[in-house]
Amino acid sequence: MVAGDGRRARSASRLLAGLLCAGLGAGVSACAVGPNFVAPEDPPVTRYTREALKNPTAADNITTRQGGSADQSFVAGADIPGEWWKLFRSKALNRLVEEALANNPNLEAAQASLRIAQQNVLAQKGTLFPTLSATPQAQGARAPGLDLQSPLQNDNRYLYSLFTPQVAVTFNPDVFGSNRRQIEALEAQAENQRFQLEAAYLSLTANVVTAAIQEASLRAQIDATKRVIQAQTEVLDLYNKQLRLGQIAGADVVQQQAALSVSQQLLPPLEKQLAQQRNLLTALTGRLPSEEVAQTFTLAQLRLPTKLPVSLPSRLVQQRPDVKAAEALVQQASANVGVAVANRLPQFTISATGGASAVRIAQLFNPGAGFFTIIGQATAPIFDAGTLYRRQRASEEALTQAQAQYRATVVGAFQNVADALRALQADASAVAAASAAEKATGESLGLIRKQFEAGAINATQVLIAQQSYLSALVTSASARATQYADTAALFQALGGGWWNRVDVAVPPPETDPAKFL
């Protein structure tokens, strides 16, 4: 009898193993229901603008007084460096960007979001395998009849212990691919988080570069305003001398004083903007305002990149982080449709329990003490008032929404590039013209002041020349800063060269010694 029980136990074990292997093989090899994701095709265009792209060339070959020529040239199909900001050739800017990448908390949060998504993928993959759990039991019990026996008899013989170690195995064969579709959805979500991280990286570097350029522009405007204030103060002193000699009327002095006051009013707002810009740069590096960064920026410290790489339109959708993130959301929505379809189909479960039971631990290894159970179960929805069907329809509409949002993202990406190209084409002429105006108005002001001192012209002409020179100085500084900023915007619009990055942080090592349990 004992030998027969052992043979039945071994046969049951082989049967259990066969069922689990068959179920696992069925789950792995079965077709997953729902649509299979196909990456969207690239837009069928060969350029970003309606006509052939022209290089940003200044009109009449005018050169700037600072920084040389305003001309730039587009290099079609050239690759974008991963550290594109180094093309501005500013060591201070390079150090600031490195500090921001190392300490910015928003970037750290994006990295953590990616790790969360990756761990969720690994967790969901565990559903493809059986789960094994142990439930050992030890029980103390008393046999009936003790109350009917003589008190002189041994009471211990009515007390006994029962030891029952057992193991339970549960497996859900993924016959229709529900688990695999859920894994696909989570992998797509992780891919989305990956490109969200790249977008955060690109936004951070572009914001640092743009903020530094804006600081340089504000410093140039402040410097120009101070120069005009100084010139107007000198003219006012001259007017006062001439007034005392009776050479000019008091109205001329009042007009000059008014012009000086107007120029002085321009200075505090610029200084406020500069202080706030410094706070922005400090915050981008993860510092508090009281820990202001040491780097300062002027336009003279920055060099304008003259060779601008322009990716082919067929490559743009593969390089833009926002487009790749939107594509991952389409795949996630597609996988969710498969999950919804699989939920309307039968679900299968195979469970088995095996163990032994004996009153003494030594007897647990007796073949006669073993036991087992094997259960196969199928559950199929019959009536749910259309709940599962409506959820499937909702997931299908979510897929349509994701596809439309992807197309909108692609259109926006091409628009960003076209806007940056158009802006740079206009910037070259604007910078050259503004620089020429600055030079001309400066020379005109000098001549008019000499003529005024000689008594050849009146004070009104001096005031007009001063205002023209102030406007030309501010316009020139703003135009140069805009050209720098639009150059940075082009690199950002083209994806920022994240595929050439070499500073990707290594994931932290796993610390749980029992991570598979």
BAVO-978427 format. One record per residue (C-alpha): x, y negated, z; residue in one letter; residue number from 1. Coordinates in Angstrom, 2 decimals. Layout:
N
X;Y;Z;A;NUM
...
***
This chain:
517
0.00;0.00;0.00;M;1
2.83;-2.40;0.84;V;2
4.69;-1.58;-2.35;A;3
1.55;-2.25;-4.38;G;4
1.13;-5.62;-2.71;D;5
4.73;-6.53;-3.63;G;6
4.19;-5.59;-7.27;R;7
1.01;-7.69;-7.39;R;8
2.87;-10.63;-5.85;A;9
5.66;-10.38;-8.41;R;10
3.12;-10.12;-11.24;S;11
1.29;-13.17;-9.94;A;12
4.54;-15.11;-9.77;S;13
5.34;-14.24;-13.38;R;14
1.80;-15.20;-14.40;L;15
2.06;-18.51;-12.55;L;16
5.39;-19.32;-14.21;A;17
3.98;-18.42;-17.62;G;18
0.92;-20.64;-17.12;L;19
3.05;-23.60;-16.03;L;20
5.45;-23.20;-18.94;C;21
2.59;-22.82;-21.40;A;22
0.82;-25.85;-19.96;G;23
4.00;-27.92;-19.99;L;24
4.74;-26.92;-23.56;G;25
1.19;-27.76;-24.60;A;26
1.44;-31.17;-22.93;G;27
4.70;-31.99;-24.63;V;28
3.88;-30.74;-28.10;S;29
0.23;-31.76;-28.37;A;30
-0.72;-34.77;-30.48;C;31
-1.56;-37.93;-28.53;A;32
-4.93;-39.40;-29.45;V;33
-5.27;-43.03;-30.42;G;34
-3.42;-45.15;-32.98;P;35
0.32;-44.76;-33.44;N;36
2.09;-48.10;-33.25;F;37
3.69;-49.40;-36.44;V;38
5.91;-52.47;-36.19;A;39
4.47;-55.48;-38.09;P;40
6.01;-56.29;-41.42;E;41
8.25;-59.33;-41.82;D;42
6.59;-62.41;-43.37;P;43
7.06;-62.35;-47.17;P;44
8.91;-65.69;-47.37;V;45
12.45;-66.58;-48.33;T;46
12.81;-70.08;-46.86;R;47
11.52;-72.27;-44.06;Y;48
10.63;-75.37;-46.09;T;49
8.63;-75.84;-49.26;R;50
11.65;-76.90;-51.30;E;51
15.22;-75.66;-51.16;A;52
16.98;-76.62;-47.95;L;53
19.17;-79.72;-48.19;K;54
22.02;-80.57;-45.83;N;55
21.62;-83.45;-43.34;P;56
23.54;-86.16;-45.20;T;57
23.66;-89.83;-44.27;A;58
22.48;-92.30;-46.87;A;59
25.21;-94.12;-48.81;D;60
27.90;-92.14;-46.96;N;61
27.68;-94.40;-43.92;I;62
29.86;-93.24;-41.04;T;63
29.19;-93.80;-37.36;T;64
31.39;-96.02;-35.25;R;65
31.64;-93.23;-32.63;Q;66
32.14;-89.62;-33.56;G;67
32.86;-90.03;-37.24;G;68
30.40;-88.92;-39.91;S;69
26.81;-88.07;-39.06;A;70
26.72;-85.45;-41.84;D;71
26.05;-81.79;-41.09;Q;72
25.71;-78.75;-43.32;S;73
23.49;-75.67;-43.09;F;74
25.08;-72.25;-43.57;V;75
22.32;-69.91;-44.73;A;76
22.51;-66.37;-43.36;G;77
25.29;-67.14;-40.87;A;78
25.11;-65.45;-37.49;D;79
24.51;-67.43;-34.29;I;80
27.09;-67.07;-31.50;P;81
25.86;-65.82;-28.15;G;82
27.40;-68.85;-26.43;E;83
26.21;-71.43;-28.96;W;84
26.56;-74.34;-26.54;W;85
30.35;-74.06;-26.81;K;86
30.06;-75.55;-30.30;L;87
29.60;-78.94;-28.59;F;88
33.20;-78.53;-27.34;R;89
32.63;-79.80;-23.81;S;90
34.36;-77.97;-20.96;K;91
32.09;-79.68;-18.44;A;92
29.01;-78.44;-20.30;L;93
30.42;-74.91;-20.50;N;94
31.03;-74.82;-16.75;R;95
27.57;-76.16;-16.01;L;96
25.87;-73.56;-18.21;V;97
27.88;-70.76;-16.56;E;98
26.87;-72.00;-13.13;E;99
23.20;-72.17;-14.14;A;100
23.29;-68.61;-15.51;L;101
24.85;-67.37;-12.28;A;102
22.60;-69.18;-9.79;N;103
19.26;-70.13;-11.38;N;104
16.49;-68.40;-9.35;P;105
14.04;-68.27;-12.26;N;106
16.52;-66.21;-14.26;L;107
17.05;-63.92;-11.27;E;108
13.26;-63.47;-10.97;A;109
13.04;-62.53;-14.67;A;110
15.78;-59.94;-14.17;Q;111
13.86;-58.46;-11.24;A;112
10.68;-58.34;-13.34;S;113
12.51;-56.28;-15.94;L;114
13.79;-53.85;-13.30;R;115
10.26;-53.48;-11.92;I;116
8.93;-52.58;-15.36;A;117
11.74;-50.09;-15.94;Q;118
11.08;-48.36;-12.61;Q;119
7.36;-48.14;-13.43;N;120
8.24;-46.34;-16.68;V;121
10.36;-43.79;-14.82;L;122
7.60;-43.30;-12.26;A;123
4.99;-42.65;-14.96;Q;124
7.25;-40.12;-16.70;K;125
6.98;-37.98;-13.58;G;126
3.36;-37.22;-14.51;T;127
4.60;-34.99;-17.34;L;128
5.98;-32.46;-14.86;F;129
4.39;-30.24;-12.21;P;130
4.29;-31.44;-8.62;T;131
5.58;-29.07;-5.94;L;132
4.69;-29.49;-2.27;S;133
5.41;-27.38;0.81;A;134
2.92;-27.08;3.70;T;135
4.36;-24.80;6.41;P;136
2.04;-24.17;9.37;Q;137
2.54;-22.71;12.84;A;138
-0.59;-21.94;14.86;Q;139
-1.16;-20.73;18.41;G;140
-4.45;-18.82;19.05;A;141
-6.26;-16.74;21.64;R;142
-8.08;-13.50;20.78;A;143
-11.68;-13.11;21.97;P;144
-12.52;-10.93;24.99;G;145
-10.21;-12.43;27.61;L;146
-13.11;-13.58;29.81;D;147
-14.47;-10.00;30.05;L;148
-11.26;-8.37;31.33;Q;149
-10.07;-7.79;34.88;S;150
-7.90;-10.57;36.32;P;151
-5.29;-7.94;37.14;L;152
-4.58;-7.27;33.49;Q;153
-1.91;-9.16;31.45;N;154
-3.53;-12.20;29.82;D;155
-0.65;-12.78;27.37;N;156
-1.66;-9.90;25.19;R;157
-4.71;-11.93;24.07;Y;158
-2.51;-14.86;22.96;L;159
-0.72;-14.82;19.61;Y;160
0.98;-17.11;17.03;S;161
0.37;-17.31;13.28;L;162
3.07;-18.56;10.91;F;163
2.00;-19.55;7.37;T;164
4.65;-21.10;5.12;P;165
3.21;-21.89;1.68;Q;166
4.02;-23.81;-1.48;V;167
1.49;-25.51;-3.76;A;168
2.13;-26.29;-7.42;V;169
-0.14;-28.62;-9.40;T;170
0.17;-29.42;-13.08;F;171
-2.01;-31.53;-15.38;N;172
-1.29;-30.52;-18.99;P;173
-1.22;-33.65;-21.13;D;174
-3.25;-32.00;-23.86;V;175
-4.60;-35.19;-25.45;F;176
-1.65;-37.44;-24.63;G;177
-3.16;-39.67;-21.96;S;178
-0.02;-39.62;-19.82;N;179
2.23;-40.12;-22.84;R;180
0.17;-43.08;-23.98;R;181
0.43;-44.56;-20.50;Q;182
4.20;-44.08;-20.63;I;183
4.24;-45.75;-24.04;E;184
2.26;-48.69;-22.66;A;185
4.64;-49.09;-19.72;L;186
7.67;-48.82;-22.01;E;187
6.17;-51.57;-24.16;A;188
5.60;-53.64;-21.04;Q;189
9.24;-53.12;-20.08;A;190
10.25;-54.20;-23.59;E;191
8.10;-57.28;-23.19;N;192
9.83;-58.06;-19.88;Q;193
13.19;-57.54;-21.55;R;194
12.45;-60.23;-24.11;F;195
10.83;-62.42;-21.49;Q;196
14.23;-62.29;-19.78;L;197
15.95;-63.23;-23.02;E;198
13.49;-66.09;-23.46;A;199
14.20;-67.26;-19.91;A;200
17.94;-67.06;-20.64;Y;201
17.53;-69.07;-23.84;L;202
15.24;-71.64;-22.23;S;203
17.66;-72.13;-19.34;L;204
20.71;-72.67;-21.54;T;205
18.79;-74.96;-23.89;A;206
17.39;-76.96;-20.97;N;207
20.86;-77.42;-19.49;V;208
22.28;-78.58;-22.82;V;209
19.34;-80.90;-23.50;T;210
19.46;-82.33;-19.98;A;211
23.18;-83.01;-20.34;A;212
22.57;-84.75;-23.69;I;213
19.78;-86.81;-22.16;Q;214
22.09;-87.84;-19.33;E;215
24.70;-88.91;-21.86;A;216
22.04;-90.89;-23.73;S;217
20.91;-92.66;-20.56;L;218
24.49;-93.53;-19.67;R;219
24.97;-94.99;-23.15;A;220
21.78;-97.06;-22.83;Q;221
22.81;-98.27;-19.37;I;222
26.23;-99.19;-20.67;D;223
24.70;-101.05;-23.62;A;224
22.30;-102.92;-21.34;T;225
25.12;-103.92;-19.01;K;226
27.17;-105.18;-21.94;R;227
24.29;-107.31;-23.14;V;228
23.66;-108.60;-19.62;I;229
27.30;-109.56;-19.36;Q;230
27.19;-111.33;-22.73;A;231
23.98;-113.13;-21.83;Q;232
25.46;-114.20;-18.49;T;233
28.47;-115.66;-20.26;E;234
26.19;-117.56;-22.65;V;235
24.12;-118.81;-19.71;L;236
27.27;-120.11;-18.01;D;237
28.16;-121.86;-21.25;L;238
24.67;-123.39;-21.49;Y;239
24.91;-124.69;-17.94;N;240
28.21;-126.39;-18.76;K;241
26.72;-127.93;-21.89;Q;242
23.64;-129.01;-19.95;L;243
25.81;-130.84;-17.44;R;244
27.59;-132.58;-20.35;L;245
24.26;-133.48;-21.91;G;246
24.89;-131.48;-25.05;Q;247
21.74;-129.29;-24.84;I;248
18.29;-129.64;-23.34;A;249
17.13;-127.93;-20.18;G;250
14.65;-125.84;-22.19;A;251
17.55;-124.00;-23.83;D;252
18.92;-123.01;-20.43;V;253
15.50;-121.82;-19.31;V;254
15.11;-119.70;-22.44;Q;255
18.52;-118.09;-21.92;Q;256
17.72;-117.42;-18.26;Q;257
14.46;-115.76;-19.32;A;258
16.30;-113.57;-21.83;A;259
18.80;-112.57;-19.18;L;260
15.99;-111.71;-16.76;S;261
14.29;-109.52;-19.36;V;262
17.53;-107.59;-19.95;S;263
18.08;-107.21;-16.21;Q;264
14.58;-105.71;-15.89;Q;265
15.56;-102.93;-18.29;L;266
18.35;-101.67;-16.06;L;267
16.50;-100.29;-12.94;P;268
14.18;-97.94;-14.96;P;269
17.20;-96.55;-16.81;L;270
19.08;-96.00;-13.57;E;271
16.02;-94.26;-12.10;K;272
15.81;-91.95;-15.11;Q;273
19.53;-91.18;-14.80;L;274
19.15;-90.28;-11.11;A;275
16.20;-88.00;-11.93;Q;276
18.17;-86.44;-14.77;Q;277
20.98;-85.67;-12.34;R;278
18.42;-83.99;-10.06;N;279
17.19;-81.90;-12.99;L;280
20.69;-80.71;-13.84;L;281
21.29;-79.88;-10.18;T;282
18.03;-77.90;-9.96;A;283
18.82;-75.94;-13.14;L;284
22.00;-74.67;-11.48;T;285
20.02;-73.46;-8.45;G;286
21.24;-76.22;-6.15;R;287
19.37;-78.60;-3.89;L;288
19.39;-82.34;-4.75;P;289
21.81;-83.06;-1.89;S;290
24.28;-80.65;-3.55;E;291
24.49;-82.57;-6.81;E;292
26.65;-81.06;-9.55;V;293
30.03;-82.63;-10.12;A;294
29.89;-82.69;-13.94;Q;295
28.88;-85.93;-15.64;T;296
28.23;-86.42;-19.35;F;297
28.70;-89.15;-21.94;T;298
28.17;-89.02;-25.68;L;299
31.90;-89.47;-26.21;A;300
32.54;-86.16;-24.38;Q;301
30.31;-84.20;-26.76;L;302
31.18;-83.23;-30.33;R;303
28.51;-82.80;-32.94;L;304
28.52;-79.30;-34.52;P;305
28.92;-79.85;-38.24;T;306
28.41;-76.27;-39.49;K;307
24.94;-75.11;-38.51;L;308
24.06;-71.42;-39.01;P;309
20.55;-70.86;-40.33;V;310
19.25;-67.29;-40.12;S;311
17.41;-65.82;-43.05;L;312
13.62;-65.93;-42.63;P;313
13.52;-62.13;-42.76;S;314
15.72;-62.03;-39.65;R;315
13.89;-64.64;-37.59;L;316
11.16;-62.32;-36.28;V;317
13.86;-59.95;-35.04;Q;318
15.82;-62.72;-33.33;Q;319
13.15;-64.78;-31.59;R;320
12.56;-63.47;-28.04;P;321
8.98;-64.72;-27.98;D;322
8.16;-62.88;-31.22;V;323
9.69;-59.64;-29.94;K;324
7.83;-60.04;-26.65;A;325
4.55;-60.51;-28.56;A;326
5.32;-57.42;-30.65;E;327
5.79;-55.39;-27.46;A;328
2.37;-56.57;-26.25;L;329
0.85;-55.28;-29.49;V;330
2.39;-51.87;-28.85;Q;331
1.15;-51.91;-25.26;Q;332
-2.38;-52.71;-26.42;A;333
-2.15;-49.94;-29.04;S;334
-1.10;-47.41;-26.40;A;335
-3.94;-48.53;-24.12;N;336
-6.40;-47.61;-26.88;V;337
-5.00;-44.08;-26.82;G;338
-5.40;-43.94;-23.03;V;339
-9.04;-45.03;-23.33;A;340
-9.75;-42.41;-26.01;V;341
-8.08;-39.65;-23.98;A;342
-10.16;-40.54;-20.92;N;343
-13.29;-39.57;-22.86;R;344
-11.93;-36.08;-23.52;L;345
-11.64;-33.08;-21.16;P;346
-8.96;-33.20;-18.48;Q;347
-7.17;-30.00;-17.45;F;348
-5.56;-29.01;-14.16;T;349
-3.59;-25.89;-13.22;I;350
-2.94;-25.36;-9.52;S;351
-1.31;-22.47;-7.70;A;352
-0.59;-21.75;-4.06;T;353
1.75;-19.04;-2.81;G;354
3.14;-18.15;0.58;G;355
3.12;-15.67;3.42;A;356
1.30;-15.30;6.73;S;357
2.42;-13.29;9.79;A;358
2.28;-13.36;13.58;V;359
6.07;-13.14;13.81;R;360
8.61;-15.07;11.77;I;361
10.54;-11.88;11.00;A;362
7.43;-10.37;9.39;Q;363
7.15;-13.23;6.86;L;364
9.63;-11.43;4.59;F;365
7.45;-8.30;4.54;N;366
5.95;-7.93;1.03;P;367
2.57;-7.26;2.61;G;368
2.51;-10.69;4.21;A;369
2.46;-12.59;0.88;G;370
-0.57;-14.23;-0.71;F;371
-1.27;-16.40;-3.77;F;372
-4.07;-18.23;-5.58;T;373
-4.15;-19.55;-9.17;I;374
-6.86;-21.97;-10.32;I;375
-7.42;-23.43;-13.78;G;376
-9.86;-26.32;-13.98;Q;377
-11.31;-28.44;-16.77;A;378
-13.32;-31.61;-16.26;T;379
-15.24;-33.26;-19.09;A;380
-17.46;-36.35;-18.90;P;381
-21.08;-35.64;-19.81;I;382
-22.96;-38.80;-18.86;F;383
-21.46;-42.06;-17.62;D;384
-23.90;-44.60;-19.07;A;385
-21.38;-45.53;-21.79;G;386
-18.70;-46.69;-19.33;T;387
-15.78;-44.90;-20.97;L;388
-16.95;-45.84;-24.46;Y;389
-17.18;-49.52;-23.54;R;390
-13.70;-49.36;-22.03;R;391
-12.43;-47.90;-25.29;Q;392
-14.11;-50.69;-27.24;R;393
-12.61;-53.27;-24.90;A;394
-9.12;-51.82;-25.42;S;395
-9.63;-51.92;-29.19;E;396
-10.60;-55.59;-29.00;E;397
-7.55;-56.22;-26.81;A;398
-5.43;-54.72;-29.60;L;399
-7.05;-57.07;-32.12;T;400
-6.34;-59.98;-29.77;Q;401
-2.67;-58.97;-29.34;A;402
-2.23;-58.68;-33.11;Q;403
-3.67;-62.15;-33.64;A;404
-1.48;-63.60;-30.89;Q;405
1.56;-62.00;-32.53;Y;406
0.76;-63.65;-35.85;R;407
0.28;-66.98;-34.10;A;408
3.66;-66.57;-32.40;T;409
5.32;-65.86;-35.75;V;410
3.74;-68.94;-37.31;V;411
4.88;-71.03;-34.35;G;412
8.42;-69.66;-34.65;A;413
8.70;-70.62;-38.30;F;414
7.22;-74.02;-37.51;Q;415
9.85;-74.58;-34.78;N;416
12.67;-73.84;-37.22;V;417
11.18;-75.99;-39.97;A;418
10.67;-78.88;-37.52;D;419
14.28;-78.64;-36.34;A;420
15.58;-78.58;-39.92;L;421
13.48;-81.58;-40.92;R;422
14.54;-83.46;-37.79;A;423
18.23;-82.90;-38.48;L;424
17.84;-84.06;-42.06;Q;425
16.34;-87.31;-40.81;A;426
18.77;-87.66;-37.89;D;427
21.83;-87.99;-40.12;A;428
20.43;-91.03;-41.89;S;429
19.02;-92.47;-38.67;A;430
22.34;-92.19;-36.82;V;431
24.30;-93.72;-39.67;A;432
21.81;-96.56;-40.13;A;433
21.66;-97.27;-36.38;A;434
25.44;-97.30;-36.15;S;435
25.66;-99.68;-39.11;A;436
23.04;-101.92;-37.50;A;437
24.96;-101.90;-34.21;E;438
28.13;-102.94;-35.98;K;439
26.41;-105.62;-38.08;A;440
24.45;-107.18;-35.19;T;441
27.55;-107.18;-33.00;G;442
29.56;-109.01;-35.62;E;443
26.64;-111.38;-36.26;S;444
26.33;-112.20;-32.57;L;445
30.04;-113.00;-32.37;G;446
29.84;-115.37;-35.34;L;447
26.70;-117.06;-34.07;I;448
28.25;-117.65;-30.65;R;449
31.27;-119.31;-32.28;K;450
28.98;-121.47;-34.43;Q;451
26.95;-122.42;-31.40;F;452
30.06;-123.39;-29.48;E;453
31.02;-125.56;-32.42;A;454
27.58;-127.16;-32.37;G;455
26.61;-125.88;-35.82;A;456
23.44;-124.01;-34.72;I;457
20.91;-124.23;-31.92;N;458
20.39;-121.94;-28.90;A;459
17.34;-120.19;-30.39;T;460
19.48;-118.45;-32.98;Q;461
21.79;-117.18;-30.23;V;462
18.83;-115.70;-28.35;L;463
17.60;-113.94;-31.48;I;464
21.07;-112.51;-32.16;A;465
21.38;-111.26;-28.58;Q;466
18.05;-109.45;-28.70;Q;467
18.93;-107.89;-32.06;S;468
22.24;-106.67;-30.70;Y;469
20.64;-105.19;-27.56;L;470
18.03;-103.38;-29.64;S;471
20.70;-102.06;-32.01;A;472
22.86;-100.76;-29.14;L;473
19.98;-98.88;-27.51;V;474
18.71;-97.54;-30.85;T;475
22.17;-96.32;-31.80;S;476
22.66;-94.46;-28.52;A;477
19.17;-92.95;-28.74;S;478
19.69;-91.85;-32.36;A;479
22.97;-90.13;-31.57;R;480
21.46;-88.36;-28.57;A;481
18.48;-87.26;-30.67;T;482
20.81;-85.71;-33.25;Q;483
22.62;-83.78;-30.53;Y;484
19.31;-82.66;-28.98;A;485
17.85;-81.60;-32.34;D;486
21.00;-79.58;-33.02;T;487
20.46;-77.73;-29.74;A;488
16.78;-77.31;-30.66;A;489
17.78;-75.59;-33.92;L;490
19.89;-73.04;-32.05;F;491
16.99;-72.44;-29.68;Q;492
14.46;-72.13;-32.52;A;493
16.63;-69.51;-34.23;L;494
16.79;-67.33;-31.10;G;495
20.00;-68.53;-29.47;G;496
22.17;-65.54;-30.42;G;497
21.07;-63.31;-27.51;W;498
22.03;-60.24;-29.59;W;499
25.66;-61.39;-29.37;N;500
25.65;-61.81;-25.61;R;501
28.39;-60.14;-23.57;V;502
27.39;-61.34;-20.10;D;503
24.45;-59.01;-19.46;V;504
24.33;-58.07;-15.78;A;505
24.84;-54.39;-14.94;V;506
21.78;-52.87;-13.18;P;507
22.32;-52.15;-9.49;P;508
23.11;-48.49;-8.69;P;509
20.46;-46.16;-7.36;E;510
20.70;-45.83;-3.57;T;511
18.02;-43.26;-2.75;D;512
19.70;-39.81;-2.38;P;513
16.34;-38.06;-2.76;A;514
14.85;-40.09;-5.61;K;515
13.46;-37.03;-7.39;F;516
11.45;-35.81;-4.40;L;517
***
